[in-house]
Amino acid sequence: MSSTGVHTSSASILTDFKEITKVRLAVSVVFSSIAGYFLGADNIDFVTVFLLAIGGYFMVGASNAYNQVIERNLDALMDRTKNRPIPDGRMSVSTAFLIASVFTISGLIVLYIINPKTAMFGAISIFIYVSVYTPLKTKTPLSVFVGAIPGAIPFMLGWVAATGDFSIEPGTLFMIQFFWQFPHFWAIGWWLYDDYKKGGFFMLPTGKRDRGTAIQIILYSVWTVLVSLIPVFGVTGKLYLTPVAGAIILLLGLGMLYYAFKLYKEKTAQAAKKLMFASVSYITLLQIVYVLDKFIRQWI
């Protein structure tokens, strides 16, 4: 009986820990960072890959924990967040803050071991996310622009971890993920509009699920695809994409654009949800194509 109780308690603690650090989001961010590392590295150092994964998870987990501490009262108002550990009363504010603080310090130390610039960009990311983006979410739709900055750092961070340098290559990776944030988060904002409204969050560019927002989603989707194809033209230093890989990226982009136009036509939450999943598929597959293209060129 006691053993079952301990097992249940341990499982609950683990579940709450995963929720406070948003494990699925953190893993996707780590994936982006590792993809950026593979693109930048001349030789793969798996110790560095491990440190990047751990340090990246710490930094994302810290940002998410701080975010949930700050927004705990608003989270309690929304259906999608009311069962999070803090608003549901399963975790105290002080415990969540302690987790965030330990993760911040540990993450910075781990990233600094890789190189100082990696730690610097990690620190910039967590500062903007927690201190600027989070408070702006209830003030202005421009919060999405601010949030796109830390959201775009992981892909770039991997290159910096591999090279210790920031130049046109990581800058291009940053731009790709920066512009991608807009159709992605506006799709989420449209899909969960009613729930966000309960918490007082302003996510859509016009503040409404209307034609203007749908047009901006299409425009930023187009720009995302165009920026993703820049490396095909050989103007981004060591970051290069073959025409074949570029054609694949274009097809992926057209797939995302299809769902953006469907949202424009239908203007429904379901269409927005489909666009959100399409955008996730786009950025994930893009990173895989970029990495495979590099290694295939090396092997041939």
C-alpha positions in Angstrom: 0.0 0.0 0.0 2.8 2.3 1.0 4.8 1.3 -2.1 1.8 2.2 -4.4 1.5 5.6 -2.7 5.1 6.4 -3.2 4.9 5.3 -6.8 1.9 7.5 -7.4 3.5 10.4 -5.6 6.7 10.1 -7.7 4.7 9.9 -10.9 2.8 13.0 -10.0 6.0 14.9 -9.1 7.5 13.9 -12.5 4.3 14.9 -14.3 4.3 18.3 -12.6 8.0 18.8 -13.3 7.4 18.1 -17.0 4.5 20.5 -17.1 6.3 23.3 -15.3 9.2 23.1 -17.8 7.0 22.3 -20.8 8.9 19.2 -21.7 7.6 18.8 -25.3 8.4 22.5 -26.1 11.8 22.2 -24.5 12.6 19.1 -26.5 11.6 20.8 -29.8 13.9 23.7 -28.9 16.8 21.3 -28.1 16.1 19.6 -31.5 16.5 23.0 -33.2 19.7 23.8 -31.4 21.3 20.4 -32.3 20.3 20.9 -35.9 22.1 24.2 -35.9 25.1 22.6 -34.3 25.3 19.9 -37.0 25.1 22.6 -39.6 27.9 24.6 -38.1 30.3 21.8 -37.0 33.2 20.6 -39.1 33.5 17.6 -36.8 30.8 16.4 -34.5 31.8 16.5 -30.8 29.1 14.5 -29.0 30.2 15.9 -25.7 29.3 19.3 -27.0 26.0 18.0 -28.4 25.2 16.5 -25.0 26.0 19.8 -23.2 24.0 21.8 -25.7 21.0 19.5 -25.2 21.2 19.7 -21.4 22.0 23.5 -21.3 19.2 24.2 -23.8 16.7 22.2 -21.8 17.7 24.0 -18.7 17.2 27.4 -20.3 13.9 26.6 -21.9 12.6 24.9 -18.8 13.6 28.0 -16.7 11.8 30.4 -19.1 8.7 28.3 -19.0 8.8 28.0 -15.2 9.3 31.7 -14.7 6.4 32.3 -17.2 4.1 30.1 -15.2 5.0 31.9 -11.9 4.3 35.3 -13.4 1.1 34.2 -15.2 -0.3 31.9 -12.5 -3.4 34.0 -11.9 -4.2 34.3 -15.6 -3.5 30.6 -16.2 -6.3 29.9 -13.7 -8.8 31.6 -15.9 -8.1 29.6 -19.1 -9.2 26.1 -19.8 -5.9 25.0 -21.4 -3.8 26.2 -18.5 -6.0 26.0 -15.3 -4.7 22.5 -14.5 -1.1 23.5 -14.6 0.8 22.7 -11.4 0.6 26.2 -9.8 -3.0 27.3 -10.5 -4.2 23.8 -9.6 -2.4 24.0 -6.3 -0.1 21.0 -6.8 3.1 23.2 -6.8 3.9 26.3 -4.8 5.1 29.5 -6.3 8.3 29.2 -4.3 9.0 25.7 -5.6 8.5 26.7 -9.2 10.7 29.8 -8.7 13.4 27.6 -7.2 13.3 25.2 -10.2 13.5 28.2 -12.6 16.4 29.7 -10.7 18.4 26.5 -10.5 17.7 25.8 -14.2 18.9 29.3 -15.1 22.1 29.1 -13.3 22.8 25.5 -14.3 21.9 26.2 -18.0 24.2 29.2 -18.1 27.1 27.2 -16.6 26.6 24.4 -19.0 26.4 26.7 -22.1 29.4 28.6 -20.9 31.4 25.4 -20.8 30.7 25.1 -24.6 31.8 28.7 -25.2 30.9 32.2 -23.7 28.9 33.4 -26.8 26.6 30.4 -26.5 25.9 31.3 -22.8 25.5 35.0 -23.7 22.8 34.2 -26.3 21.1 31.8 -23.9 21.0 34.6 -21.2 19.6 37.1 -23.8 16.9 34.5 -24.7 15.7 33.9 -21.2 15.8 37.6 -20.3 13.7 38.7 -23.3 11.2 35.9 -22.8 10.6 36.4 -19.1 11.2 40.1 -18.7 9.8 41.6 -21.9 7.7 39.1 -23.8 5.7 37.7 -20.9 4.5 41.0 -19.5 3.7 42.4 -23.0 1.3 39.5 -23.8 -1.5 41.2 -22.0 -0.6 44.7 -23.3 -0.1 44.5 -27.1 -0.1 42.2 -30.1 3.5 43.3 -30.6 4.4 40.8 -27.9 4.5 38.2 -30.7 7.3 40.2 -32.4 9.3 40.4 -29.1 8.6 36.7 -28.4 9.9 35.8 -31.8 13.4 36.9 -30.8 14.0 34.3 -28.1 12.0 31.8 -30.1 14.4 32.2 -33.0 17.6 31.9 -31.0 17.8 28.1 -30.6 18.5 27.2 -34.3 21.2 29.9 -34.4 22.5 28.9 -31.0 23.6 25.5 -32.3 25.8 27.1 -34.9 27.4 29.4 -32.3 28.0 26.4 -30.1 29.8 24.7 -32.9 31.9 27.6 -34.1 32.1 30.1 -31.2 31.2 32.8 -33.8 28.2 34.8 -34.8 28.2 35.8 -38.5 25.9 35.6 -41.6 25.3 31.8 -41.2 23.7 31.8 -37.7 22.1 35.1 -38.6 20.3 33.4 -41.5 19.2 30.5 -39.3 17.9 33.1 -36.8 15.9 34.9 -39.6 14.3 31.7 -40.8 13.0 30.8 -37.3 12.2 34.4 -36.5 9.8 34.9 -39.4 8.3 31.4 -39.0 7.2 32.4 -35.5 4.5 34.7 -36.8 2.3 32.4 -38.8 2.9 29.7 -36.2 1.8 31.8 -33.1 -0.9 33.6 -34.9 -2.4 30.3 -35.9 -2.3 29.3 -32.2 -3.7 32.7 -31.3 -6.6 32.2 -33.7 -7.2 28.6 -32.7 -7.3 29.4 -29.0 -8.7 32.9 -29.3 -11.6 32.5 -26.9 -9.4 30.9 -24.2 -6.7 33.6 -24.6 -9.4 36.2 -24.3 -10.3 34.9 -20.8 -6.8 35.5 -19.7 -6.6 38.9 -21.4 -3.9 37.9 -23.9 -3.5 39.8 -27.2 -1.9 37.5 -29.7 -3.4 38.4 -33.1 -2.0 41.3 -35.1 -5.4 43.0 -35.6 -6.8 41.8 -32.3 -9.4 39.8 -34.1 -10.0 36.6 -36.1 -10.5 38.6 -39.3 -9.4 39.0 -42.9 -6.6 41.4 -41.8 -5.0 38.8 -39.5 -5.4 36.0 -42.2 -3.7 38.2 -44.8 -0.8 38.9 -42.5 -0.4 35.2 -41.8 -0.2 34.5 -45.5 2.4 37.3 -46.0 4.6 36.1 -43.2 4.3 32.5 -44.4 5.5 33.6 -47.8 8.4 35.6 -46.3 9.3 32.6 -44.1 9.6 30.4 -47.2 11.6 33.0 -49.1 14.1 33.5 -46.3 14.5 29.7 -46.0 15.6 29.5 -49.6 18.3 32.2 -49.4 21.1 29.7 -48.8 20.4 28.1 -52.2 22.0 31.2 -53.8 25.4 30.8 -52.1 25.3 34.2 -50.4 25.3 32.9 -46.8 28.9 31.9 -46.3 29.3 28.2 -45.2 25.6 27.7 -44.9 24.6 26.4 -48.3 21.6 24.5 -49.6 21.6 22.6 -52.9 18.9 23.3 -55.5 17.4 19.8 -54.8 17.1 20.6 -51.1 15.8 24.0 -52.0 13.1 22.4 -54.1 12.1 20.2 -51.2 12.0 23.3 -48.9 9.8 25.1 -51.4 7.4 22.2 -51.6 7.2 22.1 -47.8 6.6 25.8 -47.8 3.8 25.5 -50.4 2.2 23.0 -48.0 2.2 25.5 -45.2 0.9 28.2 -47.5 -1.9 25.9 -48.5 -3.2 25.8 -44.9 -2.6 29.6 -44.6 -4.9 30.2 -47.5 -7.4 27.7 -46.1 -7.5 29.8 -43.0 -8.1 32.9 -45.1 -10.9 31.2 -46.8 -12.6 29.4 -43.9 -11.6 31.6 -41.0 -12.3 28.8 -38.5 -10.5 27.6 -35.4 -10.2 24.2 -37.0 -8.4 25.7 -40.0 -6.1 27.6 -37.7 -5.3 24.4 -35.8 -4.3 22.6 -39.0 -2.1 25.6 -40.0 -0.4 25.3 -36.6 0.4 21.7 -37.1 1.5 22.4 -40.7 3.9 25.1 -39.4 5.4 22.7 -36.9 5.9 20.2 -39.6 7.5 22.8 -41.8 10.2 24.0 -39.4 11.0 20.4 -38.2 11.3 19.0 -41.7 13.2 22.1 -42.9 15.9 21.5 -40.2 16.1 17.9 -41.1 16.5 18.7 -44.8 19.2 21.3 -44.1 21.2 18.8 -42.0 20.8 15.9 -44.4 21.7 18.2 -47.4 25.0 19.1 -45.7 26.0 15.6 -44.9 25.0 14.2 -48.2 27.2 16.8 -49.9 30.1 15.8 -47.7 29.7 12.1 -48.4 29.3 12.4 -52.2 
